[in-house]
Amino acid sequence: MPMLDSFLVDHVKMPSPGLRVAKHVKTPNGDIITVYDVRFAKPNEEIIDERAMHTLEHLFAGYMRDNLSNYEIIDISPMGCRTGFYMSVIGEPEDEEVIEAWKKSMQNVLETDTIPEANVYQCGSCYMHSLDGAKKVAEHILNNEIVIMDNEALALNPENIPNECNVDTSKVKILGK
């Protein structure tokens, strides 16, 4: 099985909150797609509560499209590790544009009264939401400096990695709970 790009990044060194250009993809028509790692939580030290994460998925996708409206956002998907989202955008926005849109989106989350599409017709787990949790995560982002991650500084040599997880899970902070 091929090694995915996201597993060649040293998650121990990864700051949070942080923005990283994960990769650029050139389409057959010559368009550039920029894939971002939008990191909300510090890997293996913080994790977003599952209900808050699901609510953020609903809110963040819409608000980012509103706040980064000069670009076409293809997709915003939650990371399985529940530490952030991947965002694919047609074009190459400046990092600061994305960060400003992210901050505005978090402010929008704080001002939100309802969770869009949280019903049995539009959501596969409509019972698994927490608007309060999403707001706590939004506050966490707004209360911390968002840094731009450097891919070279985070580069990882897979030959030097032990094949075990030695994280004391009792020390992992749950954001949004």
C-alpha positions as CSV (number, residue, x, y, z in Angstrom):
1,M,0.0,0.0,0.0
2,P,1.4,3.4,-0.9
3,M,2.4,5.9,1.9
4,L,-0.1,8.8,1.9
5,D,1.2,12.3,2.0
6,S,-0.5,13.0,5.3
7,F,1.5,10.2,7.0
8,L,4.8,11.8,5.9
9,V,4.2,14.8,8.2
10,D,5.6,14.7,11.8
11,H,2.5,15.0,13.9
12,V,4.6,15.4,17.1
13,K,6.0,18.6,15.8
14,M,2.7,19.8,14.3
15,P,1.4,23.0,15.9
16,S,-2.3,23.8,16.5
17,P,-4.3,25.7,15.4
18,G,-2.4,25.7,12.1
19,L,-2.8,25.8,8.4
20,R,-0.7,23.8,6.0
21,V,-0.8,23.4,2.3
22,A,-0.9,19.6,2.1
23,K,-0.5,19.5,-1.7
24,H,-1.2,21.0,-5.0
25,V,-2.9,19.0,-7.7
26,K,-3.0,20.0,-11.4
27,T,-6.0,18.8,-13.3
28,P,-5.9,17.7,-16.9
29,N,-7.4,21.1,-17.9
30,G,-4.5,22.9,-16.1
31,D,-6.5,24.1,-13.0
32,I,-4.7,24.0,-9.7
33,I,-6.4,22.5,-6.7
34,T,-4.9,23.4,-3.3
35,V,-5.5,20.9,-0.5
36,Y,-5.2,22.4,3.0
37,D,-4.7,20.7,6.3
38,V,-6.8,22.9,8.6
39,R,-5.6,21.7,12.0
40,F,-7.9,22.6,14.9
41,A,-6.3,20.4,17.6
42,K,-2.8,19.3,18.5
43,P,-2.3,15.7,17.4
44,N,-2.2,13.1,20.2
45,E,-2.7,15.9,22.8
46,E,-6.1,17.2,21.8
47,I,-9.1,15.7,20.1
48,I,-12.4,17.3,19.0
49,D,-15.5,15.8,20.7
50,E,-17.3,13.7,18.1
51,R,-20.6,15.6,18.4
52,A,-18.8,19.0,18.2
53,M,-16.8,17.7,15.2
54,H,-20.0,16.7,13.4
55,T,-21.6,20.0,14.0
56,L,-18.5,21.8,12.9
57,E,-18.6,19.8,9.7
58,H,-22.0,21.2,9.0
59,L,-21.2,24.7,9.9
60,F,-17.5,25.1,8.8
61,A,-18.2,23.9,5.2
62,G,-20.9,26.6,4.7
63,Y,-19.2,29.4,6.4
64,M,-15.8,28.9,4.7
65,R,-17.6,29.0,1.4
66,D,-19.2,32.3,2.4
67,N,-15.9,33.8,3.8
68,L,-13.6,32.6,1.0
69,S,-16.0,33.4,-1.7
70,N,-13.3,34.4,-4.3
71,Y,-12.5,30.7,-4.7
72,E,-14.4,27.6,-5.4
73,I,-14.2,25.2,-2.4
74,I,-14.6,21.6,-3.7
75,D,-14.8,19.9,-0.3
76,I,-14.2,20.3,3.4
77,S,-13.9,16.9,5.1
78,P,-13.2,16.1,8.7
79,M,-10.1,14.1,9.5
80,G,-10.7,10.7,11.0
81,C,-8.4,11.5,13.9
82,R,-10.8,14.4,14.8
83,T,-8.0,17.0,14.9
84,G,-9.1,19.1,11.9
85,F,-10.4,19.2,8.4
86,Y,-9.0,18.8,4.9
87,M,-10.2,21.5,2.5
88,S,-9.8,21.4,-1.3
89,V,-10.0,24.6,-3.2
90,I,-9.7,25.4,-6.9
91,G,-6.9,28.0,-7.1
92,E,-4.2,29.1,-4.8
93,P,-5.4,31.4,-2.1
94,E,-2.8,33.2,0.0
95,D,-2.5,31.5,3.5
96,E,-3.6,34.8,5.2
97,E,-6.8,34.8,3.1
98,V,-7.6,31.3,4.3
99,I,-6.8,32.1,7.9
100,E,-9.0,35.2,7.9
101,A,-11.8,33.2,6.4
102,W,-11.3,30.5,9.1
103,K,-11.4,33.2,11.8
104,K,-14.6,34.7,10.4
105,S,-16.1,31.2,10.1
106,M,-15.4,30.6,13.8
107,Q,-17.0,33.9,14.7
108,N,-20.0,32.8,12.6
109,V,-20.2,29.5,14.5
110,L,-20.3,31.6,17.8
111,E,-23.3,33.6,16.4
112,T,-25.2,30.5,15.2
113,D,-28.4,29.5,16.8
114,T,-29.3,26.3,14.8
115,I,-27.4,23.5,13.1
116,P,-28.3,23.4,9.4
117,E,-29.3,20.2,7.8
118,A,-29.4,18.4,11.1
119,N,-32.5,16.3,10.3
120,V,-33.3,12.8,9.3
121,Y,-33.6,13.7,5.6
122,Q,-30.2,15.5,5.2
123,C,-28.0,14.0,7.8
124,G,-27.0,10.4,8.4
125,S,-26.5,10.9,12.2
126,C,-28.8,13.8,13.0
127,Y,-28.8,12.9,16.7
128,M,-25.0,13.2,17.0
129,H,-24.5,17.0,17.2
130,S,-23.4,19.6,19.8
131,L,-23.8,23.3,18.9
132,D,-22.4,24.1,22.4
133,G,-19.4,21.9,21.7
134,A,-18.8,23.5,18.3
135,K,-18.9,26.9,19.9
136,K,-16.3,25.8,22.5
137,V,-14.0,24.7,19.7
138,A,-14.6,28.0,17.8
139,E,-13.6,29.9,20.9
140,H,-10.5,27.7,21.2
141,I,-9.5,28.7,17.7
142,L,-10.2,32.4,18.1
143,N,-8.3,32.5,21.5
144,N,-5.2,31.0,20.0
145,E,-2.8,32.2,17.2
146,I,-3.3,30.3,14.0
147,V,0.2,29.5,12.6
148,I,1.2,28.6,9.1
149,M,2.9,25.2,9.1
150,D,6.1,24.6,7.2
151,N,6.1,21.3,5.3
152,E,9.9,21.1,5.3
153,A,10.1,21.5,9.1
154,L,7.4,18.8,9.5
155,A,8.9,16.3,7.0
156,L,9.1,12.8,8.4
157,N,11.3,9.9,7.4
158,P,9.1,6.8,7.7
159,E,12.1,4.6,8.3
160,N,12.7,6.2,11.7
161,I,9.2,5.6,13.1
162,P,8.3,3.0,15.7
163,N,5.2,1.0,14.8
164,E,3.4,1.6,18.0
165,C,1.2,4.2,19.6
166,N,2.5,5.2,23.1
167,V,0.1,8.0,23.9
168,D,-1.2,8.3,27.5
169,T,-4.8,8.8,26.5
170,S,-5.7,10.0,30.0
171,K,-3.8,13.2,29.1
172,V,-5.5,13.9,25.8
173,K,-7.7,17.0,26.1
174,I,-11.1,16.8,24.5
175,L,-12.1,20.1,22.8
176,G,-15.8,20.9,22.7
177,K,-17.0,18.7,25.4
